Amino acid sequence: MLSLFEKVLFFLLALASLYLGGQGFYRVYRAIRRGKPENRLDRLPVRVGRALWLVLTQKTVFKRRPWVSFLHALVFYGFVYYLLVNLVDLLEGYFPLHTQGGLWDPFNLLADLLTFGILVGILGLMARRYLIAPKDFTWNPKVPLHERVRKGIPRDSAIVGGFITFHVGSRLLSKASALAQEGPDPFQPVASAVSVWLSGLPPETLVRLEHLFWWGALGSILLFIPYFPRSKHIHLFLAPINLALYKEKPGALLPIRFEEVEEEAERFGAERLEDLSFKRLLDAYSCIMCNRCQEACPAYVTGKALSPAAILISERYELNGILPGFAQGQPSPRPLMDFALNEEALWACTTCMACVEVCPVGNEPMLHILDVRRARVLMEGEFPQELNNAFRGMERSGNPWGIGQAKRLDWAEGLEVPTVAEKPHPEVLYWVGCAPSYDSRAQRIARAMAELLNRAGVDWAVLGTKEKCTGDAARRAGNEYLFFQLATENVETLNAVAPKRIVTTCPHCFHTLGNEYKDFGGAYRVVHHTEFLAELIRSGRLKLRPEAKAVVFHDPCYLGRHNGVYEAPREVLRAGFQLTEPPRAREKSFCCGAGGAQFWKEEEPGAMRVSENRYKELRATGAEVIATGCPFCMAMMNVEVVQDEKPPEVKDVAELVLEALEA
């Protein structure tokens, strides 16, 4: 089809395009390699298989926004097939191929239908962005953003959308021009329909149009390739890699090995781009700027300055601006706090992991925030002053309340509560946690749990005054050194006891003991108390009488999203109560606002408190009781209860089980 001149010209343009594009991709690769190492390559066949499954099924995309996801799927599946379509079109331009009849018929039919699907999908997505313009594409004015983001994203989206429309549209018109000469093809119904509109043109005009649109389809690729590495479209290649590098427990933080750091090179956390791990830099380039993480973020939803999307997008724009030098090893010119975050955004994060769970490409914005918190606390000594008391309490008294260690067992007064000193090798070690040990309301959870364990005939004990805070709040607040001290002491204590199984009523303790103490030599079998209660009810060791009371369960972030425990608390409640669900439940549950050390500081200013947002939703279900599985969730709901004229009760699952227990 092409003349000799056209063939030579296309070949030369392709070489230039691939050189420029390859140079851009190589710079991105070098920039990502600047990140600190992180072990994400274990079980590689499993990782690759999982990533392929998620990409091909679009499973992560369809988690939210079904209609938008459908439009995206039309574009995605069409473009996957277009890898073959473009190759065939290229060969057709260089060689005399007859691409009709036989096996070409199903090829042409699928290409034709997917061409139509891509155009519907991309035009629908562009109409949504530029005509409907939903709030998904806007930011709270308080959100810190890189100076090039607000104008850059609409421009980048227009270039990408325009390229896809022009490329696919040109291919359709090229085929339609050919069919206008040859006659309609039943295996190319869309192109045949368009060819009717062209059939009245002179034959020589149709030949020119076929050539022109062939160049439009294939030539537009050559024009786009050099821009590809700078565009959001790069997620086509990097998102599958990012999904393959997924961490099984993203919320289980990696430790800082203080003993391995040389004093002269002592740097902790992330102050600049090069301080981030390679996975964090890959996150920035994998981001598709859909703002789903922002939509799920409790801080952003309640009017705070934090947007998880803005952090990654700002990092991406900064990287693009400094890419040649940064890829060659030059230091980044300014700290992350100058363009990606500010103090208000940094400390508004509740570490609920909603941003990680909802991301369709496997990004982990929460970990970017925690890396910066580590740098602020460990390198600068900068953190909200309200955290001083909690840090001091954990350091001196082994708990953030700062109450003496000798009082840790006061909650058990009048109950039969054995300690490991009296029973050195129990079947179950009940890890009470700080809140049920020292907070007067949360103590009722520990007392209920003790009674249930005794009633079920469980062989159990507590550490008593040997138990200290797990250090969760210190770690999420960036004080890794304090966490290191507490974890080391607790692991030494637990290893001396060698518990067969640990049961805890606090999801934060559950997460830390089960997922993070492994890095400090403590591998334990840890279960949440709702899981253990479900087991006792299932085995008949606890029997509940049916209650007419309507109960709504609030999923704690550190039990649900962080650890995937959703069914156990519901199984327990269904055994004795009328269970109802709020609109946002399970992995979509909304945070109570206490995590990430928020419980120990004033909440950043916003339209409302995070706890208020969640409480209103739970109350609106009409349930008589809000059931919790976390002492901190209970405390946050009780903050709202005291301001309500006719509030529902707020009780832990253990308290409800004790109430409904058969005599």
LUMVO-370870 format. One line per field, with one value per residue (C-alpha): residue number from 1; residue in one letter; x, y, z. Coordinates in steps of 0.2 Angstrom, whole numbers. Layout:
<rs>
n <- c(NUM; ...)
res <- c(A; ...)
c1 <- c(X; ...)
c2 <- c(Y; ...)
c3 <- c(Z; ...)
</rs>
This chain:
<rs>
n <- c(1; 2; 3; 4; 5; 6; 7; 8; 9; 10; 11; 12; 13; 14; 15; 16; 17; 18; 19; 20; 21; 22; 23; 24; 25; 26; 27; 28; 29; 30; 31; 32; 33; 34; 35; 36; 37; 38; 39; 40; 41; 42; 43; 44; 45; 46; 47; 48; 49; 50; 51; 52; 53; 54; 55; 56; 57; 58; 59; 60; 61; 62; 63; 64; 65; 66; 67; 68; 69; 70; 71; 72; 73; 74; 75; 76; 77; 78; 79; 80; 81; 82; 83; 84; 85; 86; 87; 88; 89; 90; 91; 92; 93; 94; 95; 96; 97; 98; 99; 100; 101; 102; 103; 104; 105; 106; 107; 108; 109; 110; 111; 112; 113; 114; 115; 116; 117; 118; 119; 120; 121; 122; 123; 124; 125; 126; 127; 128; 129; 130; 131; 132; 133; 134; 135; 136; 137; 138; 139; 140; 141; 142; 143; 144; 145; 146; 147; 148; 149; 150; 151; 152; 153; 154; 155; 156; 157; 158; 159; 160; 161; 162; 163; 164; 165; 166; 167; 168; 169; 170; 171; 172; 173; 174; 175; 176; 177; 178; 179; 180; 181; 182; 183; 184; 185; 186; 187; 188; 189; 190; 191; 192; 193; 194; 195; 196; 197; 198; 199; 200; 201; 202; 203; 204; 205; 206; 207; 208; 209; 210; 211; 212; 213; 214; 215; 216; 217; 218; 219; 220; 221; 222; 223; 224; 225; 226; 227; 228; 229; 230; 231; 232; 233; 234; 235; 236; 237; 238; 239; 240; 241; 242; 243; 244; 245; 246; 247; 248; 249; 250; 251; 252; 253; 254; 255; 256; 257; 258; 259; 260; 261; 262; 263; 264; 265; 266; 267; 268; 269; 270; 271; 272; 273; 274; 275; 276; 277; 278; 279; 280; 281; 282; 283; 284; 285; 286; 287; 288; 289; 290; 291; 292; 293; 294; 295; 296; 297; 298; 299; 300; 301; 302; 303; 304; 305; 306; 307; 308; 309; 310; 311; 312; 313; 314; 315; 316; 317; 318; 319; 320; 321; 322; 323; 324; 325; 326; 327; 328; 329; 330; 331; 332; 333; 334; 335; 336; 337; 338; 339; 340; 341; 342; 343; 344; 345; 346; 347; 348; 349; 350; 351; 352; 353; 354; 355; 356; 357; 358; 359; 360; 361; 362; 363; 364; 365; 366; 367; 368; 369; 370; 371; 372; 373; 374; 375; 376; 377; 378; 379; 380; 381; 382; 383; 384; 385; 386; 387; 388; 389; 390; 391; 392; 393; 394; 395; 396; 397; 398; 399; 400; 401; 402; 403; 404; 405; 406; 407; 408; 409; 410; 411; 412; 413; 414; 415; 416; 417; 418; 419; 420; 421; 422; 423; 424; 425; 426; 427; 428; 429; 430; 431; 432; 433; 434; 435; 436; 437; 438; 439; 440; 441; 442; 443; 444; 445; 446; 447; 448; 449; 450; 451; 452; 453; 454; 455; 456; 457; 458; 459; 460; 461; 462; 463; 464; 465; 466; 467; 468; 469; 470; 471; 472; 473; 474; 475; 476; 477; 478; 479; 480; 481; 482; 483; 484; 485; 486; 487; 488; 489; 490; 491; 492; 493; 494; 495; 496; 497; 498; 499; 500; 501; 502; 503; 504; 505; 506; 507; 508; 509; 510; 511; 512; 513; 514; 515; 516; 517; 518; 519; 520; 521; 522; 523; 524; 525; 526; 527; 528; 529; 530; 531; 532; 533; 534; 535; 536; 537; 538; 539; 540; 541; 542; 543; 544; 545; 546; 547; 548; 549; 550; 551; 552; 553; 554; 555; 556; 557; 558; 559; 560; 561; 562; 563; 564; 565; 566; 567; 568; 569; 570; 571; 572; 573; 574; 575; 576; 577; 578; 579; 580; 581; 582; 583; 584; 585; 586; 587; 588; 589; 590; 591; 592; 593; 594; 595; 596; 597; 598; 599; 600; 601; 602; 603; 604; 605; 606; 607; 608; 609; 610; 611; 612; 613; 614; 615; 616; 617; 618; 619; 620; 621; 622; 623; 624; 625; 626; 627; 628; 629; 630; 631; 632; 633; 634; 635; 636; 637; 638; 639; 640; 641; 642; 643; 644; 645; 646; 647; 648; 649; 650; 651; 652; 653; 654; 655; 656; 657; 658; 659; 660; 661; 662; 663)
res <- c(M; L; S; L; F; E; K; V; L; F; F; L; L; A; L; A; S; L; Y; L; G; G; Q; G; F; Y; R; V; Y; R; A; I; R; R; G; K; P; E; N; R; L; D; R; L; P; V; R; V; G; R; A; L; W; L; V; L; T; Q; K; T; V; F; K; R; R; P; W; V; S; F; L; H; A; L; V; F; Y; G; F; V; Y; Y; L; L; V; N; L; V; D; L; L; E; G; Y; F; P; L; H; T; Q; G; G; L; W; D; P; F; N; L; L; A; D; L; L; T; F; G; I; L; V; G; I; L; G; L; M; A; R; R; Y; L; I; A; P; K; D; F; T; W; N; P; K; V; P; L; H; E; R; V; R; K; G; I; P; R; D; S; A; I; V; G; G; F; I; T; F; H; V; G; S; R; L; L; S; K; A; S; A; L; A; Q; E; G; P; D; P; F; Q; P; V; A; S; A; V; S; V; W; L; S; G; L; P; P; E; T; L; V; R; L; E; H; L; F; W; W; G; A; L; G; S; I; L; L; F; I; P; Y; F; P; R; S; K; H; I; H; L; F; L; A; P; I; N; L; A; L; Y; K; E; K; P; G; A; L; L; P; I; R; F; E; E; V; E; E; E; A; E; R; F; G; A; E; R; L; E; D; L; S; F; K; R; L; L; D; A; Y; S; C; I; M; C; N; R; C; Q; E; A; C; P; A; Y; V; T; G; K; A; L; S; P; A; A; I; L; I; S; E; R; Y; E; L; N; G; I; L; P; G; F; A; Q; G; Q; P; S; P; R; P; L; M; D; F; A; L; N; E; E; A; L; W; A; C; T; T; C; M; A; C; V; E; V; C; P; V; G; N; E; P; M; L; H; I; L; D; V; R; R; A; R; V; L; M; E; G; E; F; P; Q; E; L; N; N; A; F; R; G; M; E; R; S; G; N; P; W; G; I; G; Q; A; K; R; L; D; W; A; E; G; L; E; V; P; T; V; A; E; K; P; H; P; E; V; L; Y; W; V; G; C; A; P; S; Y; D; S; R; A; Q; R; I; A; R; A; M; A; E; L; L; N; R; A; G; V; D; W; A; V; L; G; T; K; E; K; C; T; G; D; A; A; R; R; A; G; N; E; Y; L; F; F; Q; L; A; T; E; N; V; E; T; L; N; A; V; A; P; K; R; I; V; T; T; C; P; H; C; F; H; T; L; G; N; E; Y; K; D; F; G; G; A; Y; R; V; V; H; H; T; E; F; L; A; E; L; I; R; S; G; R; L; K; L; R; P; E; A; K; A; V; V; F; H; D; P; C; Y; L; G; R; H; N; G; V; Y; E; A; P; R; E; V; L; R; A; G; F; Q; L; T; E; P; P; R; A; R; E; K; S; F; C; C; G; A; G; G; A; Q; F; W; K; E; E; E; P; G; A; M; R; V; S; E; N; R; Y; K; E; L; R; A; T; G; A; E; V; I; A; T; G; C; P; F; C; M; A; M; M; N; V; E; V; V; Q; D; E; K; P; P; E; V; K; D; V; A; E; L; V; L; E; A; L; E; A)
c1 <- c(0; 14; 26; 44; 47; 33; 41; 58; 51; 40; 56; 66; 53; 50; 69; 69; 53; 59; 76; 68; 54; 67; 78; 63; 59; 77; 77; 61; 69; 85; 75; 65; 82; 87; 75; 81; 80; 65; 62; 47; 54; 50; 38; 40; 30; 15; 17; 18; 3; -7; -3; -8; -25; -29; -24; -33; -49; -48; -53; -45; -53; -70; -69; -78; -86; -94; -99; -82; -73; -84; -78; -60; -62; -68; -52; -41; -47; -47; -29; -23; -30; -23; -5; -9; -20; -6; 6; -5; -9; 10; 13; -1; 7; 23; 18; 3; -8; -26; -34; -51; -59; -53; -45; -45; -64; -64; -48; -57; -73; -65; -54; -69; -80; -66; -62; -80; -78; -62; -70; -86; -74; -62; -75; -86; -71; -66; -84; -84; -68; -71; -90; -97; -82; -86; -78; -66; -55; -54; -45; -49; -41; -31; -23; -4; 0; 15; 14; 12; -2; -18; -14; -4; -17; -30; -17; -10; -27; -31; -16; -18; -37; -34; -20; -32; -46; -36; -26; -41; -52; -39; -38; -57; -58; -43; -53; -69; -60; -53; -71; -78; -68; -70; -88; -95; -88; -100; -85; -82; -99; -94; -81; -94; -107; -94; -89; -107; -104; -88; -94; -99; -81; -70; -58; -42; -49; -53; -35; -28; -39; -34; -16; -19; -28; -16; -3; -14; -16; 2; 10; 1; 9; 27; 22; 16; 30; 42; 29; 24; 36; 30; 12; -1; -2; 15; 4; 0; 18; 21; 4; 6; 24; 17; 3; 16; 26; 11; 15; 4; 2; 5; 1; 15; 29; 47; 59; 74; 89; 97; 111; 116; 117; 133; 133; 141; 127; 113; 97; 80; 63; 61; 65; 68; 63; 79; 75; 60; 61; 60; 42; 37; 45; 36; 20; 22; 24; 10; -3; -17; -23; -40; -41; -50; -39; -44; -62; -59; -48; -57; -46; -50; -68; -70; -62; -43; -28; -23; -26; -16; -18; -10; 5; 9; 4; 15; 30; 27; 27; 43; 51; 47; 54; 71; 71; 87; 98; 89; 91; 110; 111; 110; 101; 83; 82; 70; 62; 45; 37; 40; 29; 20; 14; 13; 12; -7; -8; 6; -2; -20; -17; -26; -17; -33; -26; -42; -30; -20; -36; -45; -30; -33; -14; -7; 0; 3; 1; -1; 17; 24; 16; 23; 41; 40; 33; 49; 60; 51; 52; 69; 79; 70; 62; 46; 29; 12; 16; 1; 11; 24; 14; 10; 28; 34; 21; 26; 45; 44; 28; 26; 9; 3; -8; 8; 0; 12; 15; 10; -8; -9; -19; -31; -44; -45; -50; -63; -61; -52; -37; -22; -5; 9; 18; 5; 2; 18; 12; -6; -15; -20; -11; -23; -14; -25; -18; -16; -34; -42; -29; -30; -46; -61; -73; -62; -59; -76; -70; -56; -68; -81; -67; -60; -78; -80; -64; -68; -86; -79; -66; -51; -34; -28; -17; -11; 6; 0; 13; 25; 14; 19; 12; 16; 21; 9; 5; 23; 27; 13; 18; 35; 44; 52; 66; 53; 44; 60; 63; 45; 45; 62; 57; 40; 48; 60; 45; 34; 48; 52; 33; 32; 13; 4; -8; -11; -29; -31; -46; -36; -34; -19; -10; -17; -9; 8; 10; 5; 13; 27; 36; 42; 55; 61; 62; 44; 34; 17; 0; -11; -30; -42; -55; -69; -61; -58; -76; -83; -72; -79; -97; -95; -88; -102; -92; -101; -120; -130; -149; -157; -159; -171; -159; -153; -135; -124; -105; -92; -77; -60; -48; -34; -45; -53; -43; -26; -29; -44; -55; -73; -83; -79; -87; -102; -103; -102; -116; -128; -127; -137; -143; -151; -136; -138; -125; -120; -118; -99; -94; -80; -66; -76; -78; -75; -62; -67; -53; -41; -28; -11; -9; -23; -31; -17; -18; -30; -38; -34; -47; -60; -78; -82; -73; -69; -78; -94; -95; -94; -106; -119; -119; -120; -134; -144; -146; -158; -148; -150; -132; -116; -105; -86; -71; -58; -57; -51; -66; -77; -69; -72; -90; -93; -86; -101; -113; -112; -117; -132; -149; -155; -139; -138; -127; -109; -102; -88; -93; -86; -98; -113; -108; -108; -125; -133; -124; -135; -135)
c2 <- c(0; 12; 19; 16; 34; 32; 15; 23; 39; 28; 17; 33; 41; 25; 24; 42; 39; 23; 31; 46; 36; 23; 37; 43; 26; 23; 39; 34; 17; 25; 37; 23; 14; 29; 23; 13; -6; -16; -34; -36; -50; -66; -79; -71; -83; -81; -62; -62; -73; -63; -47; -54; -60; -43; -34; -45; -46; -27; -33; -19; -6; -13; -11; 6; 17; 3; 14; 23; 6; -1; 13; 10; -8; -4; 6; -7; -23; -14; -8; -25; -32; -17; -23; -36; -24; -11; -25; -31; -14; -10; -26; -22; -5; -13; -29; -34; -43; -49; -47; -54; -71; -87; -83; -65; -64; -67; -56; -42; -44; -42; -28; -18; -21; -16; -1; 5; 0; 10; 26; 24; 22; 36; 48; 44; 46; 63; 69; 64; 74; 89; 91; 83; 87; 78; 83; 68; 79; 93; 96; 105; 122; 117; 103; 106; 103; 104; 120; 112; 100; 110; 114; 99; 86; 93; 95; 78; 70; 80; 74; 56; 56; 65; 53; 38; 45; 51; 35; 23; 35; 36; 17; 16; 29; 20; 4; 13; 21; 3; -4; 10; 4; -14; -15; -19; -33; -42; -45; -26; -19; -3; 1; -4; 8; 22; 17; 21; 39; 39; 28; 43; 49; 47; 31; 41; 51; 35; 29; 45; 44; 26; 32; 47; 39; 24; 37; 45; 29; 23; 40; 46; 32; 38; 55; 49; 37; 51; 59; 42; 42; 59; 55; 46; 33; 26; 16; 4; -3; 1; -3; -22; -21; -12; -25; -39; -30; -30; -32; -45; -34; -16; -9; -20; -7; -12; -8; 4; -6; 7; -4; -6; 13; 22; 37; 48; 43; 43; 46; 40; 41; 51; 69; 70; 59; 49; 44; 35; 16; 11; 5; 23; 30; 17; 22; 40; 34; 20; 33; 35; 51; 44; 51; 36; 36; 54; 49; 35; 45; 50; 65; 72; 68; 78; 93; 91; 96; 78; 70; 54; 57; 74; 67; 54; 66; 80; 68; 63; 81; 84; 69; 74; 91; 85; 68; 70; 75; 64; 49; 53; 53; 72; 76; 82; 101; 102; 92; 83; 95; 109; 102; 86; 89; 101; 99; 99; 85; 75; 73; 71; 53; 40; 26; 17; 10; 15; 23; 7; -4; 6; 9; 0; 0; -6; 11; 13; 32; 29; 22; 38; 48; 37; 38; 57; 56; 46; 59; 73; 64; 56; 69; 85; 82; 90; 83; 89; 94; 84; 68; 73; 66; 49; 47; 51; 39; 25; 28; 30; 20; 8; 15; 31; 36; 38; 28; 17; 0; -7; -2; -12; -26; -15; -18; -36; -32; -44; -56; -72; -67; -78; -71; -81; -80; -91; -101; -101; -111; -107; -112; -94; -78; -64; -48; -35; -19; -2; 5; -10; -9; 10; 18; 16; 13; 1; -9; -16; -25; -33; -38; -45; -55; -62; -68; -76; -85; -92; -97; -106; -115; -109; -112; -94; -81; -63; -55; -43; -30; -37; -31; -15; -5; -13; 4; 5; 23; 28; 19; 27; 44; 41; 38; 22; 22; 22; 8; -2; -1; -6; -20; -27; -27; -35; -49; -53; -55; -65; -77; -81; -86; -94; -92; -105; -93; -74; -67; -48; -36; -22; -23; -12; -24; -38; -31; -26; -43; -53; -44; -33; -41; -55; -42; -42; -61; -63; -75; -78; -85; -70; -70; -56; -59; -59; -73; -82; -79; -86; -101; -104; -101; -113; -127; -124; -118; -102; -102; -86; -84; -75; -56; -44; -30; -23; -21; -13; -17; -5; -13; -7; -2; -12; -28; -26; -18; -21; -39; -45; -50; -46; -62; -67; -52; -54; -72; -69; -55; -66; -79; -68; -52; -44; -38; -24; -16; 2; 8; 8; -9; -22; -16; 0; 4; 22; 26; 31; 44; 36; 27; 34; 41; 53; 47; 56; 73; 86; 82; 94; 107; 102; 102; 89; 76; 59; 51; 62; 57; 39; 40; 49; 34; 21; 30; 32; 13; 14; 0; 1; -4; 1; -14; -12; -23; -10; 0; 16; 14; 13; 29; 39; 34; 38; 56; 58; 49; 62; 75; 66; 67; 50; 40; 21; 12; 8; -8; -20; -37; -46; -35; -40; -59; -58; -50; -63; -78; -92; -95)
c3 <- c(0; 4; -9; -7; -1; 12; 18; 20; 29; 41; 45; 49; 59; 69; 73; 79; 89; 97; 101; 110; 118; 124; 131; 141; 148; 152; 162; 172; 175; 182; 192; 200; 204; 214; 227; 242; 240; 247; 245; 234; 223; 233; 226; 209; 199; 211; 210; 191; 190; 202; 192; 176; 183; 191; 175; 163; 174; 178; 196; 205; 193; 196; 215; 213; 200; 190; 174; 174; 176; 161; 150; 155; 152; 134; 131; 140; 131; 114; 117; 122; 105; 96; 99; 86; 76; 74; 69; 55; 49; 49; 39; 27; 23; 19; 10; -1; 11; 8; 25; 22; 22; 31; 48; 44; 47; 66; 67; 58; 67; 84; 78; 71; 87; 99; 88; 92; 110; 112; 104; 115; 131; 128; 122; 137; 149; 141; 142; 160; 163; 153; 152; 168; 178; 194; 210; 208; 198; 210; 226; 242; 241; 257; 249; 245; 226; 215; 206; 189; 194; 192; 173; 170; 173; 161; 148; 150; 150; 134; 125; 130; 126; 110; 105; 108; 99; 84; 83; 84; 74; 60; 59; 58; 43; 34; 35; 30; 15; 9; 11; 1; -14; -11; -5; 13; 24; 36; 47; 49; 52; 60; 46; 33; 40; 39; 22; 16; 19; 9; -6; -17; -17; -32; -32; -32; -17; -7; -11; -4; 11; 15; 15; 25; 38; 39; 42; 55; 64; 64; 63; 78; 88; 82; 88; 105; 110; 114; 126; 133; 147; 154; 152; 163; 150; 156; 169; 155; 158; 176; 184; 180; 188; 203; 205; 204; 218; 230; 248; 257; 272; 266; 283; 291; 291; 288; 302; 303; 308; 319; 324; 305; 301; 301; 312; 298; 286; 298; 289; 294; 285; 269; 267; 249; 234; 234; 252; 247; 242; 224; 226; 232; 216; 206; 214; 208; 190; 191; 197; 185; 193; 196; 214; 220; 235; 239; 238; 251; 262; 279; 281; 264; 265; 281; 274; 279; 269; 265; 248; 245; 227; 227; 236; 222; 208; 215; 217; 198; 192; 202; 195; 177; 180; 186; 177; 167; 182; 195; 183; 183; 202; 205; 222; 221; 223; 237; 251; 249; 262; 249; 235; 240; 258; 272; 291; 291; 278; 285; 302; 296; 291; 301; 293; 289; 273; 263; 250; 248; 247; 234; 222; 205; 202; 218; 225; 244; 248; 266; 267; 258; 273; 286; 278; 279; 297; 302; 294; 303; 320; 320; 310; 314; 330; 323; 327; 335; 353; 360; 355; 368; 383; 373; 369; 386; 394; 382; 386; 405; 410; 395; 390; 382; 397; 407; 422; 432; 426; 444; 440; 424; 432; 441; 428; 435; 453; 459; 444; 443; 431; 431; 427; 418; 435; 442; 426; 415; 400; 396; 381; 377; 382; 383; 378; 386; 378; 385; 383; 392; 405; 409; 401; 413; 399; 389; 405; 403; 388; 397; 411; 399; 390; 406; 411; 394; 395; 412; 407; 392; 402; 393; 399; 399; 408; 406; 407; 420; 425; 412; 398; 389; 375; 358; 351; 337; 340; 341; 325; 315; 322; 315; 331; 325; 339; 353; 344; 342; 361; 365; 352; 358; 376; 372; 361; 375; 387; 375; 370; 388; 390; 372; 371; 360; 355; 359; 359; 360; 360; 351; 332; 334; 346; 334; 319; 328; 337; 322; 308; 314; 329; 316; 312; 330; 333; 338; 328; 336; 332; 336; 334; 337; 351; 339; 330; 346; 352; 335; 338; 356; 350; 335; 347; 359; 373; 373; 369; 366; 368; 354; 357; 348; 349; 332; 331; 318; 317; 313; 305; 313; 300; 308; 309; 292; 279; 287; 291; 281; 296; 292; 295; 312; 322; 311; 315; 333; 332; 321; 335; 347; 339; 324; 313; 301; 290; 286; 268; 270; 277; 276; 265; 262; 280; 285; 299; 316; 316; 330; 320; 315; 333; 330; 346; 356; 347; 341; 324; 310; 306; 293; 289; 303; 313; 306; 320; 317; 299; 304; 319; 309; 296; 309; 319; 303; 301; 316; 326; 345; 347; 338; 340; 340; 340; 345; 361; 351; 339; 355; 362; 346; 345; 363; 359; 347; 359; 373; 360; 354; 363; 359; 355; 352; 364; 360; 365; 361; 354; 370; 381; 370; 370; 389; 390; 378; 386; 392; 411)
</rs>
